[in-house]
Amino acid sequence: MNEKDKVPYVVSSKSYTAVAINCAAKAGEWIKSRLGTVAQLSTKTSAQDLVTEVDKGAEQMIRKLILTHFPDHAILGEEGVEPGPEASAQALEAARQEEYLWIIDPVDGTTNFVHGFPFFSVSIALVHRGEVIVGVIYDPSRDELFVAEKGKGAYVHGNPTEVSKEEKLSSSLIATGFPVETSTLLPQNMAALQALVPKVRNVRAGGSAALHMAYVAAGRLSGFWEVGLNAWDIAAGSLLIQESGGTVTDLNGRPYELSVRNVVATNGRIHNAILDVMKEASTGS
């Protein structure tokens, strides 16, 4: 056992990471307290794309906390962007020019939250000159905090995380999610699902991309893929996985960067196998 395994991770109280943790914890506590109290429910791009006053309130809380500490930093949050992939891409392109950019999803898994299904999370990432340097994902239902700092590893409750050791699809538990853009992206996702199900141990679809990625980092899942995502769904989780020894790419195997919307995240060992199956499914070969 190396020294990293022995010593719990400690965060400086004035660090970027400490602020991200504080934001996620405070927002998560408030979100949990609002379970079962949603009075107003709206949709964005489709009937499956929900937003509540809790999403908006949590994002406002996180924004205020960040700007209290770092008033010159930029913030890109899901609830501050107009619905649709074009608006998301435009907002990201404008924001990514900033030296420091916080990317936040106040409630990743809003549908689960609305129905009282305990699989939703707060996702916060800090980007410095285009590179994710801090990633925090908090699960209020289980009080689990996943934290990563660039070059310093990833942790859950202060203990180092490590991706799973499965080397074959047949022994791998993987996860996916279903896109809100059902007319264009759902057929692509279903083709991949149909191709992968017979080849893996099983597939889960929990409804929070951020938590799925945290679970890949923690070795609970060997892989995850989803299409039609946005930077706030993926950014924090991408760093968690990379710092835990895993791999995050687009569907063509290109390394993750902020504009990627179709993502494959794995322990690294099964990555090429998943990409190959998905490529075959998309081409029909």
C-alpha positions as CSV (number, residue, x, y, z in Angstrom):
1,M,0.0,0.0,0.0
2,N,1.5,3.3,-1.0
3,E,1.4,6.6,1.0
4,K,-1.5,7.9,-1.1
5,D,-3.6,5.0,0.1
6,K,-2.8,5.5,3.7
7,V,-3.4,9.2,4.2
8,P,-6.9,10.6,3.8
9,Y,-7.1,13.5,1.5
10,V,-7.2,16.9,3.2
11,V,-8.3,20.1,1.4
12,S,-6.9,23.5,2.3
13,S,-9.8,25.7,3.5
14,K,-8.9,28.5,1.1
15,S,-8.5,26.4,-2.1
16,Y,-10.6,26.2,-5.2
17,T,-11.5,22.7,-4.2
18,A,-12.7,23.7,-0.8
19,V,-15.0,26.3,-2.3
20,A,-16.4,23.7,-4.7
21,I,-16.9,21.2,-1.9
22,N,-18.7,23.9,0.2
23,C,-20.9,24.8,-2.7
24,A,-21.9,21.3,-3.5
25,A,-22.5,20.4,0.2
26,K,-24.7,23.4,0.9
27,A,-26.7,23.1,-2.3
28,G,-27.1,19.4,-1.8
29,E,-28.4,19.8,1.7
30,W,-30.9,22.3,0.6
31,I,-32.0,20.2,-2.4
32,K,-32.5,17.2,-0.2
33,S,-34.7,19.3,2.1
34,R,-36.9,20.2,-0.8
35,L,-37.7,16.6,-1.8
36,G,-41.4,16.3,-2.2
37,T,-42.1,20.0,-2.2
38,V,-41.9,20.9,-5.9
39,A,-44.8,23.3,-6.6
40,Q,-43.9,24.3,-10.2
41,L,-42.6,22.0,-12.9
42,S,-41.5,23.2,-16.3
43,T,-40.1,21.5,-19.4
44,K,-37.3,22.7,-21.6
45,T,-36.6,20.9,-24.9
46,S,-39.0,18.1,-24.4
47,A,-41.4,16.4,-22.0
48,Q,-38.4,14.5,-20.6
49,D,-36.3,17.6,-20.0
50,L,-37.6,19.0,-16.7
51,V,-36.6,22.0,-14.6
52,T,-37.9,23.1,-11.2
53,E,-37.6,26.0,-8.9
54,V,-35.2,23.8,-6.9
55,D,-32.8,23.6,-9.9
56,K,-32.9,27.4,-10.2
57,G,-32.6,28.1,-6.5
58,A,-29.6,25.7,-6.1
59,E,-27.8,27.3,-9.0
60,Q,-28.3,30.8,-7.6
61,M,-27.0,29.6,-4.2
62,I,-23.9,28.1,-5.9
63,R,-23.3,31.2,-8.0
64,K,-23.4,33.5,-5.0
65,L,-21.0,31.3,-3.0
66,I,-18.5,31.1,-5.8
67,L,-18.6,34.8,-6.6
68,T,-18.2,35.7,-2.9
69,H,-14.7,34.0,-3.0
70,F,-13.8,34.6,-6.7
71,P,-15.7,37.6,-8.0
72,D,-13.6,37.7,-11.2
73,H,-14.4,34.1,-12.2
74,A,-16.9,33.2,-14.9
75,I,-19.7,30.7,-14.3
76,L,-21.5,28.5,-16.8
77,G,-24.6,26.9,-15.3
78,E,-27.3,24.7,-16.8
79,E,-30.2,26.9,-15.6
80,G,-28.5,30.1,-17.0
81,V,-28.5,28.8,-20.6
82,E,-31.3,28.7,-23.1
83,P,-32.6,25.2,-23.9
84,G,-31.2,23.2,-26.8
85,P,-27.8,22.0,-28.1
86,E,-27.1,25.1,-30.2
87,A,-27.6,27.5,-27.2
88,S,-25.5,25.3,-25.0
89,A,-22.7,25.2,-27.6
90,Q,-22.8,29.0,-28.0
91,A,-22.8,29.6,-24.2
92,L,-19.8,27.3,-23.8
93,E,-17.9,28.9,-26.6
94,A,-18.3,32.3,-25.1
95,A,-17.5,31.2,-21.6
96,R,-14.5,29.0,-22.3
97,Q,-12.4,32.1,-23.3
98,E,-12.3,33.1,-19.6
99,E,-9.2,32.2,-17.6
100,Y,-11.2,30.6,-14.8
101,L,-14.6,29.1,-15.6
102,W,-16.9,27.3,-13.2
103,I,-19.2,24.8,-14.8
104,I,-22.2,23.7,-12.7
105,D,-25.2,21.5,-12.8
106,P,-27.2,22.2,-9.7
107,V,-29.4,19.1,-10.0
108,D,-28.2,16.4,-12.4
109,G,-31.1,14.0,-12.4
110,T,-34.0,16.4,-12.1
111,T,-36.6,13.8,-13.2
112,N,-35.4,11.5,-10.4
113,F,-35.6,14.4,-7.9
114,V,-39.1,15.2,-8.9
115,H,-40.2,11.6,-8.5
116,G,-38.3,11.0,-5.2
117,F,-36.0,8.5,-6.9
118,P,-32.8,8.9,-4.9
119,F,-30.2,9.1,-7.7
120,F,-29.4,12.8,-8.4
121,S,-26.4,14.9,-7.8
122,V,-24.7,18.3,-7.7
123,S,-21.9,18.6,-10.2
124,I,-19.3,21.4,-10.0
125,A,-16.1,21.8,-12.1
126,L,-13.5,24.5,-12.3
127,V,-11.8,25.0,-15.7
128,H,-8.5,26.9,-16.1
129,R,-7.6,27.9,-19.6
130,G,-9.7,25.1,-21.1
131,E,-8.6,22.4,-18.7
132,V,-10.6,20.9,-15.9
133,I,-8.6,21.3,-12.7
134,V,-11.2,20.6,-10.0
135,G,-14.2,18.3,-10.1
136,V,-16.8,17.7,-7.3
137,I,-19.9,15.6,-7.5
138,Y,-22.1,15.3,-4.4
139,D,-24.9,12.8,-3.9
140,P,-27.2,14.2,-1.2
141,S,-29.2,11.0,-0.9
142,R,-26.2,9.0,0.2
143,D,-24.1,11.9,1.5
144,E,-21.3,10.8,-0.8
145,L,-18.8,13.4,-1.9
146,F,-16.5,12.7,-4.9
147,V,-13.6,15.1,-5.3
148,A,-10.8,15.4,-7.8
149,E,-7.9,17.8,-8.3
150,K,-5.8,17.8,-11.5
151,G,-2.6,15.8,-10.8
152,K,-3.6,15.0,-7.2
153,G,-6.0,12.1,-7.6
154,A,-9.6,11.5,-6.9
155,Y,-11.4,10.7,-3.6
156,V,-14.7,9.8,-2.0
157,H,-15.0,10.7,1.6
158,G,-11.2,11.4,1.6
159,N,-10.3,7.9,0.4
160,P,-8.6,7.4,-3.0
161,T,-10.8,6.1,-5.8
162,E,-9.6,3.7,-8.4
163,V,-11.4,2.5,-11.6
164,S,-12.4,-1.2,-11.8
165,K,-10.1,-3.9,-13.0
166,E,-12.4,-5.7,-15.4
167,E,-10.7,-6.4,-18.7
168,K,-13.6,-8.0,-20.6
169,L,-17.0,-6.7,-21.5
170,S,-18.5,-10.0,-20.4
171,S,-17.6,-9.3,-16.8
172,S,-18.4,-5.5,-16.9
173,L,-21.3,-3.6,-15.4
174,I,-21.8,-0.5,-17.5
175,A,-24.4,2.3,-17.5
176,T,-26.1,4.7,-20.0
177,G,-28.7,7.4,-20.1
178,F,-31.4,8.3,-22.5
179,P,-31.2,11.6,-24.4
180,V,-33.8,14.3,-24.1
181,E,-33.5,14.9,-27.9
182,T,-35.5,11.7,-28.6
183,S,-36.1,12.3,-32.3
184,T,-32.4,12.5,-33.4
185,L,-30.3,10.9,-30.7
186,L,-32.5,8.2,-29.2
187,P,-32.1,5.8,-32.2
188,Q,-28.4,6.1,-32.0
189,N,-28.4,5.3,-28.3
190,M,-30.8,2.4,-28.7
191,A,-28.6,0.9,-31.4
192,A,-25.6,1.0,-29.1
193,L,-27.7,-0.4,-26.2
194,Q,-29.0,-3.3,-28.3
195,A,-25.4,-4.1,-29.4
196,L,-23.8,-3.9,-26.0
197,V,-26.4,-5.7,-23.8
198,P,-25.5,-9.2,-25.1
199,K,-21.8,-8.6,-24.6
200,V,-21.7,-7.1,-21.1
201,R,-22.7,-8.5,-17.7
202,N,-25.5,-5.9,-17.5
203,V,-26.5,-2.3,-18.2
204,R,-27.9,0.2,-15.7
205,A,-29.6,3.6,-16.5
206,G,-29.8,5.6,-13.2
207,G,-30.6,9.0,-14.7
208,S,-27.7,11.1,-13.6
209,A,-24.7,11.2,-15.9
210,A,-22.6,12.9,-13.3
211,L,-23.2,10.1,-10.7
212,H,-22.6,7.4,-13.3
213,M,-19.2,9.0,-14.1
214,A,-18.4,9.2,-10.3
215,Y,-19.3,5.5,-10.1
216,V,-16.9,4.7,-12.9
217,A,-14.2,6.6,-11.0
218,A,-15.0,4.7,-7.8
219,G,-14.9,1.3,-9.6
220,R,-18.6,0.6,-9.1
221,L,-19.1,0.7,-12.9
222,S,-16.6,-0.3,-15.5
223,G,-18.0,2.0,-18.2
224,F,-20.6,4.6,-19.1
225,W,-21.8,6.1,-22.4
226,E,-24.4,8.7,-23.3
227,V,-25.2,10.9,-26.2
228,G,-26.5,14.5,-26.2
229,L,-24.9,15.7,-23.0
230,N,-23.5,19.1,-22.1
231,A,-20.4,20.3,-20.4
232,W,-22.1,20.6,-17.1
233,D,-23.1,17.0,-17.2
234,I,-19.6,15.7,-17.9
235,A,-16.8,18.1,-16.8
236,A,-16.5,17.2,-13.2
237,G,-16.9,13.5,-13.8
238,S,-14.3,13.5,-16.5
239,L,-11.6,14.7,-14.1
240,L,-12.7,12.2,-11.4
241,I,-12.3,9.3,-13.9
242,Q,-9.0,10.5,-15.3
243,E,-7.5,11.0,-11.8
244,S,-8.8,7.5,-10.9
245,G,-6.9,5.9,-13.8
246,G,-9.7,5.7,-16.4
247,T,-10.4,7.0,-19.9
248,V,-12.9,9.6,-21.2
249,T,-13.4,10.2,-24.9
250,D,-16.0,11.0,-27.5
251,L,-17.5,8.1,-29.6
252,N,-14.6,8.3,-32.0
253,G,-12.0,7.8,-29.3
254,R,-10.8,11.4,-29.3
255,P,-9.8,12.6,-25.8
256,Y,-12.5,14.5,-23.9
257,E,-12.6,18.2,-24.1
258,L,-15.4,20.6,-23.0
259,S,-17.4,20.6,-26.3
260,V,-17.8,16.8,-26.3
261,R,-21.6,15.9,-26.1
262,N,-21.4,12.2,-26.9
263,V,-19.2,10.5,-24.3
264,V,-17.7,7.2,-23.4
265,A,-16.1,6.8,-20.0
266,T,-14.5,3.6,-18.8
267,N,-11.8,2.0,-16.6
268,G,-9.6,2.2,-19.7
269,R,-9.3,-1.6,-20.0
270,I,-12.6,-2.1,-21.9
271,H,-12.6,1.3,-23.6
272,N,-11.6,0.1,-27.1
273,A,-14.0,-2.8,-26.9
274,I,-17.0,-0.5,-26.2
275,L,-16.0,1.9,-28.9
276,D,-15.7,-1.0,-31.4
277,V,-19.1,-2.4,-30.5
278,M,-20.7,1.1,-30.8
279,K,-19.0,1.7,-34.1
280,E,-20.4,-1.5,-35.5
281,A,-23.8,-0.6,-34.2
282,S,-23.7,2.8,-35.9
283,T,-22.6,1.5,-39.2
284,G,-24.7,-1.7,-39.2
285,S,-21.6,-3.8,-40.0
